[in-house]
Amino acid sequence: MSFFLKVKDPLGSMVKGRILLLLVFGLWISTEGVGMKETSPSSTVNSTVSSRPKVVKIGALFTYNSVIGRSAKPAIIAAVKDVNSNRNVLPGIELQVILRDTNCSGFLGTVEALQLMENEVVAAVGPQSSGIAHVISHVANELHVPLLSFGATDPTLSALQYPYFIRTTQSDYYQMNAIVEFIEYHRWREVIAIFVDDDNGRNGVSALGDALSKKRAKISYKAALSPEASQSDISNLLNEVNLMESRIYVLHVNPDSGLAIFSIAKKLQMMSSGYVWIATDWLPSMLDSIVSAHTGTMNILQGVVAFRHHIPDTDLKKSFISRLKSIKDKETESFNSYAFYAYDSVWLAAHAIDVFLNEGGNISFSSDPRLHDTKGSMLNLAALRTFDGGDQFLHTILRMNFTGLSGQIEFDTDKNLIHPAYDILNIAGTGLRTIGYWSNHSGLSVLAPETLYTKKSSNTSSTSNQKLSSVIWPGDATTTPKGWVFPNNGKPLRIAVPNRVSYKEFVAKDNNPPGVQGFCIDVFEAAINLLPYPVPRQYMLYGNGDRNPNYNDLVDQVAQNNYDAAVGDVTIVTNRTRYVDFTQPFMGSGLVVVVPVKEEKSSPWAFLKPFTAQMWCVTGAFFLFVGTVVWILEHRFNPEFRGSPRKQLITVFWFSLSTMFFAHRENTVSTLGRLVLIIWLFVVLIINSSYTASLTSILTVQQLSSQIEGIDGLISSTQPIGIQDGSFARKYLIEELHIAESRIVTLKNMQGYIDALQRGPKYGGVVAVVDELPYIETLMSSTDCKFRTVGQEFTKSGWGFAFQRDSPLAVDLSTAILQLSENGDLQRMHDKWLKKMECSTNDVDSNKLSLRSFWGLFLICGIVCVLSLIIFFVRVFFQYTMFTPEAEEGHEIQPTKYRRTSKTQSFKDLIVFVDKKEKEIKEILREKSKKRRRSKSLDGISNLST
């Protein structure tokens, strides 16, 4: 990390590195001696070779007198001692470390790095500073000496530009992603980044901005501090950011200026309720380095949330900390996470050297032909020698895999340690409390990351699984701050209101304060009044008042920061949502087609229109069919259905037609006849009711004066189409529906609608108007339903209030609009401003009733009739077969007429039988039965006598 690098260099990393190297070489000459012997050209190819050396040297670069350096130094010395005492690693070889103090200076640190490279080290543990790492990485690339940095967290150091830079700690790329997930968890959308303006600060904040943009959030302001900023500079910067909207501050600085920032923020009352302070790992590193922080220090840090590198809590870790604390004359009371990374860096080098030598690698150095002293040069370039096996050794390091104090030491394809993780800390009371963890595997969690690595579920990092413990915020607040306030700079919210010339019920200019009125304004004011905080606002009319403004231009003005919001009848369409945020719709809308209607004059033959011709024919046929069926079923039982053929024919017709009005005089006495009649009367009831309703509708019907029946008919026609001035409908019809622009006619106001529709396309008008439903409903209500919509809404949208992108007001007002809808206030405001008349218009043909609507009834009635006839004829046939004619006196029919053969009978006799009354048949059958019984009795007596 670049915590203690206080040299601010305005140049880029590469240019800065090369210039600094030239200056360093000049200084380096004084340390080596100006009168060194010039190397001959032949000596540039000489090399020092050692197949299995007794001593291997590594270097260490860090600032001794720093929070990180005071923890790292004893850890590095302890690691070297442990390696040399371990017989399994580098047996027979002594590992030596050469320490160099970078002195919190980019310039002096680079000098120390060059002097270190003279000692033919195979690797360098460090540097601690990201700024120095950018410079000496170029040297490492040339000399093929890997840099194992335990403190440089600048994300850009992972670039392919620095192949020999290996980060043995976590990159700030992951830390910034952890912070962003914490911000997203609390649903904040804007933050202010306060950082030291050096390599580490700038690049870390850049990574923060990239991560926020992926979550549709942003850094609203980047507040940069000089590495040597005074308290006055810090105070001025904090006063500046305190006037801004966001109250979420991400502090990415070094401990020296960091504590000063919190102290001044406390004096400015910026550590009170409503503020959120998020510190990167510099703050836990400082607090972990002291056994007990000063009470005053902890008081100014109350409510701060900080991120710390996660080190698994193992017995090995506890033993190591206890061992370091037992060191006499140590320069720090306790140790931070960088001590573990420094310790593991030494062991990484040792393991890699051991594998490198076991695989046949040689530690040798040779002069680089490109690094030679030209004649008369004072630069001793020949002292820098290249590690011949550097490339092989680099790849050996990158495939190391072992468990260290800081966790698993293994690198991914980007040369970053796997399983990056952070503790999320909350400062409350006199110490730090862990409220959760973050890792790139599980996201936010209250469980330690190492317990989740073994889980195979791919949803462990989903939003629904994210969870943290409660946080105590600044001011001892336990409720999550909303993260923003209105800027304390005296500027009210600039609200653009369309200056309409038509449909002023929705929004219009008003001579009384606040200068505007209408349904939309009332909804906005009611929603604002529901917010738990005041919103200073100023309404500003948009448009010249001669014609409706262009609403796309109005939304563009909001996106360009000329207005803070747009309030009115602004439709939420896809194109507009790309650059502004809308609230929840407060009114439904959609494009519809409206056409004129005309009254249909009554016709002398209107009574025939309720039914189609097919329906009339089937109904008439069923009247006659049912009448005939009832006559057949009643003829043998009911005297009213008997008589001369003429009388019976009249009875059938009369009975059939009279059932239409339930005025039949004839009574039904047979069971089957009554069943058929009940079913038929039910059918007649339904038909009568439907006929009456349809005829009533036809006599009061309105017909369309246009053949357009919806948007499809409008597209296929070539006649002109009217739209409202300023509406998005023009662009939609042209670009989405591909209607020729020449067909589009812009109408200025409601009267223009009426005139154009009534004239029609033949007289310079339009065939139809395409507009949003709320306007059309107002038009139809104002004109007593002289116009009507055809077809369905062919777009679905709504009206909302437009705000600048990521404005928190859009979210809060959406909640307020939903509340207005739930409590009925929204409907009451609608009824106050907008009258709505139900306009029912129908087409004559659409009111005709066809057989399709009644075939089920006819089917049921037909089945009942057929079944009744079958039962009737089966019964008659049974009686006929049982009937045997005998000559009897008093009968009108001669006995000869009843003679029949055993198997045949004439059809005429059958008809005569059927025509007889039921009572007569039963009487004959009864007499016949008696005769048979007497005959059987006589036969029995005769047999006995015999």
Residue pairs with C-beta under 8 A, 6 or more apart in sequence:
1 68
1 128
1 129
1 130
1 151
1 152
1 153
1 200
1 281
1 282
2 129
2 130
2 131
2 152
2 154
2 196
2 198
2 199
2 200
2 201
2 254
3 66
3 67
3 68
3 128
3 129
3 151
3 200
3 254
3 255
3 282
3 285
4 63
4 66
4 67
4 68
4 69
4 104
4 128
4 129
4 254
4 256
5 104
5 105
5 106
5 109
5 129
5 130
5 131
5 132
5 198
5 199
5 200
5 227
6 104
6 105
6 227
6 228
7 105
7 106
7 107
7 131
7 227
8 197
8 198
8 226
8 227
8 228
9 16
9 20
9 106
9 131
9 198
11 19
13 134
13 135
13 156
13 199
14 138
14 161
16 134
16 135
17 134
17 135
17 137
17 138
18 138
20 106
20 107
20 110
20 135
21 110
21 135
21 138
21 139
23 107
24 107
24 110
24 111
24 114
25 114
25 379
25 380
25 381
26 378
26 379
27 111
28 111
28 114
28 115
28 379
28 380
29 378
29 379
29 380
31 115
32 380
32 383
34 378
36 380
38 373
39 367
39 372
39 373
39 382
41 372
43 367
43 382
44 367
44 368
44 369
44 372
44 382
45 366
45 367
45 369
46 366
46 367
47 364
47 365
47 366
47 367
47 388
48 120
48 364
48 365
48 366
48 385
49 362
49 364
50 362
50 363
50 364
51 362
52 92
52 93
52 357
53 93
53 363
54 92
54 93
54 94
55 93
55 94
55 95
55 96
56 90
56 93
56 94
56 95
56 96
56 122
56 353
56 363
57 96
57 97
57 98
57 119
57 120
57 121
57 122
58 95
58 96
58 97
58 98
58 121
58 122
58 123
58 124
58 125
58 346
58 349
59 97
59 98
59 99
59 100
59 116
59 117
59 119
59 121
59 123
59 124
59 125
59 126
60 76
60 97
60 98
60 99
60 100
60 124
60 125
60 126
61 100
61 102
61 109
61 112
61 113
61 116
61 124
61 125
61 126
61 127
61 128
61 132
61 136
62 68
62 69
62 72
62 73
62 101
62 102
62 126
62 127
62 128
62 151
62 342
63 69
63 101
63 102
63 103
63 104
63 109
63 128
63 129
64 70
64 73
64 101
64 331
65 104
65 331
66 104
66 128
67 255
67 285
67 286
67 289
67 332
67 336
68 128
68 151
68 285
68 336
68 338
69 101
69 128
70 289
70 330
70 331
70 332
71 289
71 332
71 335
71 336
71 338
71 339
71 342
72 128
72 150
72 151
72 338
72 339
72 342
73 99
73 331
74 324
74 327
74 330
74 335
74 339
75 324
75 335
75 339
75 340
75 342
75 343
76 97
76 99
76 125
76 342
76 343
76 345
76 346
77 97
78 320
78 323
78 324
78 343
79 342
79 343
79 344
79 345
79 346
79 347
79 350
80 95
80 96
80 97
80 346
82 347
83 89
83 90
83 95
83 346
83 347
83 350
84 90
84 94
84 95
89 350
89 351
89 354
90 350
90 353
90 354
90 357
93 353
93 357
95 346
95 349
95 350
95 353
97 125
97 346
98 116
98 119
98 121
100 112
100 113
100 115
100 116
101 112
102 108
102 109
102 112
102 113
102 126
102 127
102 128
102 129
102 132
103 109
103 112
104 129
106 129
106 131
106 132
106 135
109 127
109 129
109 132
109 136
110 132
110 135
110 136
113 124
113 127
113 132
113 135
113 136
113 139
114 136
114 139
114 384
116 124
117 124
117 139
117 143
117 145
117 384
118 383
118 384
120 365
120 385
120 387
121 145
122 145
122 146
122 349
122 353
122 363
122 387
122 390
122 393
123 145
123 146
123 147
123 148
123 349
123 352
123 353
123 393
123 397
124 140
124 145
124 146
124 147
124 148
125 148
125 149
125 150
125 342
125 345
125 346
125 349
126 147
126 148
126 149
126 150
126 151
127 133
127 136
127 147
127 149
127 151
127 152
128 149
128 150
128 151
128 152
128 338
129 151
129 152
129 200
130 152
130 153
130 154
130 157
130 198
130 199
130 200
130 203
131 198
131 199
131 200
132 152
133 147
133 149
133 152
133 154
133 157
133 162
133 165
134 154
134 157
134 199
136 147
137 147
137 157
137 161
137 162
137 164
137 165
139 145
139 384
140 146
140 147
140 162
140 164
140 165
141 162
141 163
141 164
142 368
142 371
142 384
142 386
143 368
143 384
143 385
143 386
143 387
143 390
144 164
144 386
144 387
144 388
144 389
144 390
144 391
144 393
144 394
145 164
145 387
145 390
146 164
146 165
146 166
146 390
146 393
146 394
146 397
147 164
147 165
147 166
148 166
148 168
148 345
148 348
148 349
148 397
149 157
149 165
149 166
149 167
149 168
149 169
149 345
150 168
150 169
150 338
150 341
150 342
150 344
150 345
151 169
151 338
151 341
151 342
152 165
152 167
152 169
152 200
153 167
153 169
153 170
153 171
153 172
153 175
153 200
153 204
153 281
154 171
154 172
154 199
154 200
154 203
154 204
155 171
155 172
155 173
155 176
155 203
155 204
155 206
155 207
156 199
156 203
157 165
157 167
157 171
158 165
158 167
158 171
158 173
158 414
158 415
158 416
163 394
164 390
164 394
165 415
166 394
166 397
166 398
166 411
166 415
167 415
167 416
167 417
168 341
168 344
168 345
168 348
168 409
168 417
169 309
169 337
169 338
169 341
169 406
169 417
170 309
170 416
170 417
170 420
170 421
170 422
171 416
171 420
172 200
172 203
172 204
172 207
172 280
173 207
173 416
174 416
174 420
174 422
174 440
175 204
175 280
175 281
175 307
175 422
176 204
176 207
176 208
176 210
176 211
177 207
177 211
177 440
178 307
178 422
178 424
178 438
179 208
179 211
179 250
179 278
179 280
179 307
180 208
180 211
180 212
180 214
180 215
180 217
181 438
181 443
181 444
181 466
182 278
182 305
182 424
182 438
182 444
182 468
183 191
183 212
183 215
183 217
183 248
183 278
184 215
184 217
185 444
185 466
185 468
186 480
186 483
188 217
188 248
188 276
188 483
188 484
189 216
189 217
189 218
189 483
189 806
189 808
190 217
190 218
190 219
190 220
190 245
190 246
190 248
190 483
190 484
190 806
190 808
191 208
191 212
191 217
191 218
191 219
191 220
191 246
191 248
191 249
191 250
191 278
192 219
192 220
192 221
192 222
192 223
192 241
192 244
192 246
192 248
192 249
192 250
193 205
193 208
193 209
193 219
193 221
193 222
193 223
193 249
193 250
193 252
194 223
194 225
194 237
194 241
194 249
194 250
194 251
194 252
194 253
194 261
195 201
195 202
195 204
195 205
195 222
195 223
195 224
195 225
195 251
195 252
195 253
196 224
196 225
196 226
196 227
196 252
196 253
196 254
196 257
197 224
197 225
197 226
197 227
198 227
201 224
201 252
201 253
202 224
204 252
204 280
205 219
205 222
205 250
205 252
208 219
208 250
208 252
209 218
209 219
212 218
212 219
216 806
217 806
218 806
220 244
220 245
220 246
221 241
221 244
221 246
223 237
223 240
223 241
225 233
225 234
225 237
225 253
225 257
225 261
226 233
227 254
227 257
229 237
229 257
231 260
231 264
234 257
234 260
234 261
234 264
235 264
235 268
238 261
238 264
238 265
238 268
238 270
239 268
241 249
242 268
242 270
242 488
243 487
243 488
243 489
244 487
245 484
245 485
245 486
245 487
246 483
246 484
247 274
247 275
247 276
247 481
247 483
247 484
247 485
248 276
248 278
248 483
248 484
249 275
249 276
249 277
249 278
250 278
250 280
251 258
251 261
251 277
251 278
251 279
251 280
251 283
252 280
252 282
253 261
253 282
254 282
255 282
255 283
255 285
255 286
258 279
258 282
258 283
258 286
259 286
259 297
259 300
262 271
262 277
262 300
262 301
262 304
263 300
265 271
265 277
265 300
266 299
266 300
271 277
271 300
271 302
271 303
271 474
271 475
272 474
272 475
273 473
273 474
273 475
273 476
273 477
273 481
274 474
274 475
274 477
274 481
274 482
274 485
275 303
275 473
275 474
275 475
275 481
276 305
276 473
276 474
276 481
276 483
277 303
277 304
277 305
277 474
278 304
278 305
278 306
278 307
279 304
279 305
279 306
279 307
280 306
280 307
281 306
281 307
281 308
281 309
281 337
281 422
283 301
283 304
283 306
284 306
284 307
284 308
284 336
284 337
284 423
284 425
284 432
285 308
285 336
285 337
285 338
286 336
287 293
287 432
288 308
288 334
288 335
288 336
288 337
289 332
289 333
289 334
289 335
289 336
290 332
290 333
290 334
291 333
291 334
292 430
293 430
295 430
298 427
298 429
298 430
298 431
301 427
302 427
302 428
302 472
302 474
302 476
303 426
303 427
303 428
303 472
303 473
303 474
303 475
303 476
303 477
304 426
304 427
304 474
305 424
305 425
305 426
305 427
305 435
305 471
306 424
306 425
306 426
306 427
306 432
307 422
307 423
307 424
307 425
307 438
308 337
308 422
308 423
308 425
309 337
309 341
309 406
309 421
309 422
309 423
310 407
310 421
310 422
310 423
310 437
310 439
310 448
310 449
311 317
311 337
311 340
311 405
311 406
311 407
312 407
312 448
312 450
313 448
314 405
316 405
317 340
317 405
320 340
320 343
320 405
321 334
321 335
324 330
324 335
324 339
325 334
325 335
337 406
340 404
340 405
340 406
341 406
343 404
343 405
343 406
344 404
344 405
344 406
344 409
347 402
347 404
347 409
348 397
348 400
348 404
348 409
349 397
351 400
351 402
352 393
352 396
352 397
352 400
353 393
355 396
355 400
356 389
356 392
356 393
356 396
357 363
359 396
361 389
361 392
361 393
361 396
362 388
362 389
363 387
363 389
364 387
364 388
364 389
365 385
365 386
365 387
365 388
366 385
366 386
366 388
367 382
367 385
367 386
368 384
368 385
368 386
371 381
371 382
371 384
372 381
372 382
373 379
373 380
373 381
373 382
387 393
398 411
398 415
399 411
400 409
400 410
400 411
401 408
401 409
401 410
402 409
403 409
407 417
407 419
407 421
407 450
408 417
408 418
408 419
409 417
410 417
410 418
411 417
411 418
412 418
419 439
419 440
419 441
419 449
419 450
419 453
420 439
420 440
421 437
421 438
421 439
421 440
421 449
422 437
422 438
422 439
423 434
423 437
424 434
424 435
424 436
424 437
424 438
424 444
424 468
425 432
425 433
425 434
425 435
426 432
426 433
426 434
426 435
426 471
426 472
427 433
428 472
434 469
435 446
435 468
435 469
435 470
435 471
436 444
436 445
436 446
436 467
436 468
436 469
437 444
437 445
437 446
437 447
437 448
437 449
438 444
438 445
438 449
439 445
439 449
439 452
440 461
441 449
441 452
441 453
441 460
441 461
442 449
442 452
442 455
442 460
442 461
442 465
443 460
443 461
443 462
443 465
443 466
444 466
444 467
444 468
445 452
445 460
445 465
445 466
445 467
446 467
446 468
446 469
452 460
459 465
470 478
471 478
471 480
472 478
473 479
473 480
473 481
482 808
483 808
484 808
485 533
486 493
486 533
486 534
486 535
486 536
492 536
492 537
492 538
493 535
493 536
493 537
493 538
493 564
493 565
493 809
494 538
494 540
494 562
494 563
494 564
494 565
495 537
495 538
495 539
495 540
495 563
495 564
495 565
495 566
495 567
496 540
496 541
496 542
496 554
496 557
496 558
496 562
496 563
496 565
496 566
496 567
497 507
497 516
497 521
497 539
497 540
497 541
497 542
497 566
497 567
497 568
498 507
498 541
498 542
498 543
498 548
498 549
498 551
498 554
498 566
498 568
498 569
498 570
498 726
499 508
499 509
499 541
499 542
499 543
499 544
499 545
499 549
500 506
500 507
500 508
500 543
500 548
500 549
500 568
500 569
501 545
501 546
501 547
501 548
501 725
501 748
501 749
502 548
502 724
502 725
502 748
502 749
502 750
503 569
503 750
503 775
503 778
504 518
505 518
505 519
505 778
505 833
505 834
506 518
506 519
506 520
506 568
506 569
506 774
506 833
507 516
507 517
507 518
507 519
507 520
507 521
507 567
507 568
507 569
508 516
508 517
508 518
509 515
509 516
509 517
509 541
509 545
510 516
510 517
514 521
514 539
515 539
515 541
516 539
516 541
518 568
518 833
519 829
519 830
519 832
519 833
519 834
520 567
520 568
520 569
520 586
520 799
521 539
521 567
521 568
522 829
522 832
522 833
523 586
523 587
523 817
523 820
523 826
523 829
524 567
524 801
524 813
526 816
526 820
526 825
526 829
527 583
527 586
527 813
527 816
527 817
527 820
528 535
528 537
528 813
528 816
530 816
530 819
530 820
531 812
531 813
531 816
535 809
539 567
540 563
542 549
542 554
542 557
542 563
542 566
543 549
547 725
547 726
547 748
548 724
548 725
548 726
548 727
548 748
549 726
550 726
551 570
551 571
551 726
551 727
551 728
552 575
552 576
552 728
552 731
554 566
554 570
555 566
555 570
555 576
555 579
555 580
555 802
556 579
557 563
557 566
558 564
558 565
558 566
558 580
558 802
558 803
558 804
559 579
559 580
559 804
559 805
561 804
564 803
564 804
564 807
565 801
565 802
565 803
565 804
565 807
565 809
566 580
566 801
566 802
567 801
569 587
569 774
569 799
570 576
570 582
570 799
570 800
570 801
570 802
571 589
571 728
571 772
571 797
571 798
571 799
572 582
572 585
572 797
572 798
572 799
572 800
573 728
573 732
573 797
576 582
576 802
579 805
580 802
580 803
580 804
580 805
581 802
581 803
581 804
581 805
581 806
581 807
581 810
582 800
582 801
582 802
582 803
582 810
583 800
583 801
583 803
583 810
583 813
583 814
583 817
584 800
584 813
584 814
584 815
584 817
584 818
585 797
585 798
585 799
585 800
585 817
586 798
586 799
586 800
586 801
586 817
586 820
586 821
586 826
587 774
587 798
587 799
587 830
588 773
588 798
589 772
589 773
589 774
589 797
589 798
589 799
590 772
590 773
590 793
590 794
590 795
590 796
590 797
591 729
591 732
591 770
591 771
591 772
591 773
591 793
591 794
591 795
592 770
592 771
592 772
592 773
592 776
592 789
592 791
592 792
592 793
592 794
593 708
593 710
593 711
593 714
593 768
593 769
593 770
593 789
593 790
593 791
593 794
594 757
594 768
594 769
594 770
594 771
594 776
594 779
594 780
594 787
594 788
594 789
594 790
595 704
595 705
595 706
595 708
595 757
595 767
595 768
595 769
595 787
595 788
595 789
595 790
596 704
596 705
596 706
596 757
596 758
596 760
596 786
596 787
597 702
597 703
597 704
597 705
597 785
597 786
597 787
597 788
597 841
598 702
598 703
598 704
598 705
599 702
599 703
600 701
600 702
600 703
600 844
602 699
603 609
606 695
606 698
606 699
607 695
608 616
609 694
609 695
609 698
609 844
609 847
609 848
610 690
610 691
610 694
610 695
610 698
610 847
610 848
610 849
611 619
611 691
611 694
611 848
611 849
611 850
612 848
612 849
612 850
612 851
614 850
614 851
615 849
615 850
615 851
615 854
618 851
618 858
619 687
622 683
622 858
622 861
622 862
623 656
623 657
623 659
623 660
624 652
624 653
624 656
625 862
625 865
626 656
626 659
626 676
626 680
626 861
626 865
627 652
627 653
627 655
627 656
627 657
627 659
628 652
628 656
629 676
629 865
629 868
629 869
630 641
630 655
630 668
630 673
630 676
630 677
630 680
631 641
631 648
631 651
631 652
631 655
632 869
632 872
633 668
633 670
633 672
633 673
633 676
633 868
633 869
633 872
634 640
634 641
634 666
634 668
634 669
634 670
634 673
635 641
635 642
635 648
635 915
636 914
636 916
636 917
636 918
636 921
637 669
637 670
637 673
637 917
637 918
638 666
638 667
638 668
638 669
638 670
638 673
640 651
640 666
640 667
641 648
641 651
641 666
642 648
642 917
643 651
651 666
654 664
655 664
655 666
658 664
658 665
659 677
659 680
659 681
659 684
660 684
660 688
662 681
662 684
668 674
668 677
672 868
672 871
672 872
673 868
675 864
675 868
676 864
676 865
676 868
679 860
679 861
679 864
680 861
682 857
683 854
683 857
683 858
683 860
683 861
686 854
686 857
687 854
687 857
690 849
690 853
690 854
691 849
694 847
694 848
694 849
697 842
697 847
698 844
698 847
701 841
701 842
701 843
701 844
701 847
702 785
702 788
702 841
702 842
703 843
703 844
704 788
704 790
704 841
704 843
705 760
706 760
706 767
706 768
706 790
707 713
708 714
708 717
708 767
708 768
708 790
709 790
709 791
710 790
710 791
710 792
710 794
711 737
711 770
711 791
711 794
712 791
713 791
714 721
714 739
714 767
714 768
714 770
715 737
715 738
715 739
717 767
718 743
719 743
719 761
719 766
719 767
720 743
720 744
720 745
720 761
720 765
720 766
720 767
721 733
721 739
721 743
721 744
721 745
721 766
721 767
721 768
721 769
721 770
722 745
722 746
722 747
722 752
722 753
722 756
722 757
722 765
722 766
722 768
722 769
722 770
723 729
723 730
723 733
723 744
723 745
723 746
723 747
723 769
723 770
723 771
724 746
724 747
724 771
724 772
724 775
725 746
725 747
725 748
727 771
727 772
729 770
729 771
729 772
730 744
730 746
732 795
733 739
733 744
733 770
734 740
734 741
734 744
745 756
745 766
747 753
747 756
747 766
747 769
750 778
750 779
750 782
753 769
753 779
754 779
754 783
754 786
755 765
756 765
756 766
756 769
757 765
757 766
757 768
757 769
757 787
758 765
759 765
760 766
760 767
761 767
768 790
769 776
773 789
773 793
774 799
774 834
776 787
776 789
777 834
777 836
778 834
778 835
779 787
780 786
780 787
780 788
780 789
780 837
780 839
781 835
781 836
781 837
781 839
784 837
785 837
785 839
785 841
788 839
788 841
801 810
801 813
803 809
803 810
817 826
820 826
821 827
851 858
876 913
876 914
879 913
879 921
879 925
880 905
880 910
880 913
882 925
883 898
883 913
883 921
883 924
883 925
883 928
884 898
884 928
885 893
885 895
885 897
885 898
885 899
885 900
886 895
886 898
886 928
886 931
887 894
887 895
888 895
888 927
893 912
897 909
897 912
898 909
900 909
913 921
